[in-house]
Amino acid sequence: MLWLGVAYLGALGALFLAAFWTTNEFTGDLVKVFTLDNFRQLLQLPVYRTITARTLGVAVLVTLVDAALALPVAFFMAKVARPGLQRLLVIAVLMPLWASYLVKAYAWRGMLSQSGPLSWLGISPGYGLTGLVVTLAYLWLPYMILPVYAGLQKLPDSLLEASADLGAPALTTFRRVVLPLVFPALVAGSIFTFSLTMGDYIAVKIVGGPTQMLGNVVADNYGVANNLPFAAAYAVVPVLVMLGYLGVVRRTGALENL
Amino acid sequence: MKHPRRVAALAAVAALALAVSGCGSSSGSGGKKSAAGFTAPDVPMAKKLGTKEGAVSILAWPGYAEDGSNDPKTDWVTPFEKATGCQATVKYFGTSDEAVNLIKTGDYDVVSASGDATLRLIAGGDVAPVNTSLLTNYGDIRSFLKDQPYNSVDGQMYGMPQGWGANLLTYNPDVVKPAPTSWSSVFESSSPYAGKITPYDSPIYIADAALYLMNTNPDLGIKNPYALDKEQLAKAVAVLKAQRPQVSEYWSDYLKQQQAFESGDSVIGTSWQFIVNLIDADKKPIKAILPDEGSTGWSDTWMIAAKSKHPNCAYAWLDYIGGPDGNAASAYYFGEAPANTKACDVIATTDKDPSFCDTFHAADEAYAKKLWYWTTPVSDCLDGRTKVKCTTYADWTQAWTEIKG
């Protein structure tokens, strides 16, 4: 517990600390003098608001796409498939997680390319926001399917039968019985898809074209412009967003369902 | 809150943060004053060479230190290792900023630094002055590359010149018709190749837009694309913002650019001869030209890290890469004018390419002066204006983030 505190909170603390420093404009050396300039810049320059909004938008979109895809897949796995097939499907869902993130991202670079397989089918989104959402939704899909699948497994079949017996059509059963009960699992899955998207900066570089996300600005400021303090200040933003999100999630009671 | 103890821990961290950030740091005094208006810190220079350490860690532009891993026939690092016993590890970087950042880690002995990195490295005390009397091949380096404002301070050299060249207007001749002749092909607002333009991903690319404005809009009074006052920078930024919707992707990873050109996702943009050669080797359509209005470019210098753990092997590398064979091999492969006067003869005999040095105008000092070498923009205007303050690299970095949006 202590070790965790030092390694995790210590790192976060160091990050927070660095956010109040600045760098020498010319040599890029750290200047360890307290200043609020980084935060002032973050708030005043519209470009950072745009990038934050774009990142949040992509995170929400990826989460929605994943939820829409995961629900039917997980429902089939939990309620329709025979036990043997069920096990096979779980392995199939987990399988992509064995491959490297980079391999999958570059595979999508090939898929989305204007001379790639998608363009043979007449769909060629190219590199950009659309390609990015597709790629990220693909990358994080297993993290959404698994909790929803677990949630659906806990849902007794008798409830579905009772609903049908009372004359509810399938859609009503889904809306009034399945969805409310599986909602905490969806929220649990969304924590993964949302936070992973918030922090991503590699897939953007590979399939995002000229698009910038929050993670890119942090990575560029640290790795390219050598401005660790500004990178740290901007990195505080996703931490705050995630804290806020987790606060809301805690109220739904989804955390107890994990 | 459920966890009061965690809150206390957070509060403690925050308090610590405030306490530590109150402490200032003091900068060293002494050293030499440079023309760019900074004082170079006192970093000791090697007086004589000792035994070689058996290893050297090289930080280089892609294509400067090939050890046969890209192409078994392209290898000038192994001969160096055999001759000196210094085992070389090579790390390539994509932008000058990356190089500056990496050298600060202290893991590298030598770096091939362009003019937009050199002064920052010298001013930061990250590189050591170089004792040129310890480099046997230094005498063969072209004189117009020695003691330049970007590689020396007050007559003290900080490295071994490698070579120089231009950023090229590169295009796919199967798609881009008629062939472009000017940079306006990538900067004009409604390009027929919208969505397939690939600019270089670094704040220094703002200078390319400034150079374009220098030729198309002389009223702005831009005399040097690296000396822009606030208004001129705003105009250059406007050009790049208009270009932004037409960009396929900004590149800094040369492999990704190569792949994008080969797949047709990019058809026109800025590139280097070295990347053009790689695409050519894959038998894909590619052409590169230096437009009449000139171009931005680079003049690179090999420098030795102040924290180098293998200074003797570092000197050995500088001497080798600046020598006739090493310089010829690297400059020929990268596609630039070699710094060593004897390198041209080596290229003419070993690579059977006697016209190479003429193509790159290696001996042509007047031509070399026409290119606008990457230089770090500083507040004292580089074009000599004293009435206005120019924008600094920090401003450019900020502007670059806003351009990409």
Chai-1 contact restraints between the chains, C-beta under 6 A:
chainA,res_idxA,chainB,res_idxB,connection_type,confidence,min_distance_angstrom,max_distance_angstrom,comment,restraint_id
A,L9,B,A9,contact,1.0,0.0,6.0,A-B,restraint_1
A,G13,B,V13,contact,1.0,0.0,6.0,A-B,restraint_2
A,F16,B,A17,contact,1.0,0.0,6.0,A-B,restraint_3
A,L17,B,A17,contact,1.0,0.0,6.0,A-B,restraint_4
A,F20,B,S21,contact,1.0,0.0,6.0,A-B,restraint_5
A,E25,B,T392,contact,1.0,0.0,6.0,A-B,restraint_6
A,E25,B,A394,contact,1.0,0.0,6.0,A-B,restraint_7
A,F26,B,A123,contact,1.0,0.0,6.0,A-B,restraint_8
A,T27,B,R120,contact,1.0,0.0,6.0,A-B,restraint_9
A,T27,B,A123,contact,1.0,0.0,6.0,A-B,restraint_10
A,T27,B,G124,contact,1.0,0.0,6.0,A-B,restraint_11
A,D29,B,G124,contact,1.0,0.0,6.0,A-B,restraint_12
A,K32,B,S25,contact,1.0,0.0,6.0,A-B,restraint_13
A,V33,B,G24,contact,1.0,0.0,6.0,A-B,restraint_14
A,F34,B,S21,contact,1.0,0.0,6.0,A-B,restraint_15
A,F34,B,G22,contact,1.0,0.0,6.0,A-B,restraint_16
A,V47,B,T401,contact,1.0,0.0,6.0,A-B,restraint_17
A,V47,B,E402,contact,1.0,0.0,6.0,A-B,restraint_18
A,S113,B,S263,contact,1.0,0.0,6.0,A-B,restraint_19
A,S113,B,D265,contact,1.0,0.0,6.0,A-B,restraint_20
A,Q114,B,G264,contact,1.0,0.0,6.0,A-B,restraint_21
A,Q114,B,D265,contact,1.0,0.0,6.0,A-B,restraint_22
A,S115,B,S263,contact,1.0,0.0,6.0,A-B,restraint_23
A,S115,B,G264,contact,1.0,0.0,6.0,A-B,restraint_24
A,Y127,B,E249,contact,1.0,0.0,6.0,A-B,restraint_25
A,G209,B,E249,contact,1.0,0.0,6.0,A-B,restraint_26
A,P210,B,V247,contact,1.0,0.0,6.0,A-B,restraint_27
A,P210,B,E249,contact,1.0,0.0,6.0,A-B,restraint_28
A,P210,B,Y250,contact,1.0,0.0,6.0,A-B,restraint_29
A,Q212,B,K404,contact,1.0,0.0,6.0,A-B,restraint_30
A,V224,B,D97,contact,1.0,0.0,6.0,A-B,restraint_31
A,V224,B,E98,contact,1.0,0.0,6.0,A-B,restraint_32
A,A225,B,D97,contact,1.0,0.0,6.0,A-B,restraint_33
A,A225,B,T397,contact,1.0,0.0,6.0,A-B,restraint_34
A,N226,B,N101,contact,1.0,0.0,6.0,A-B,restraint_35
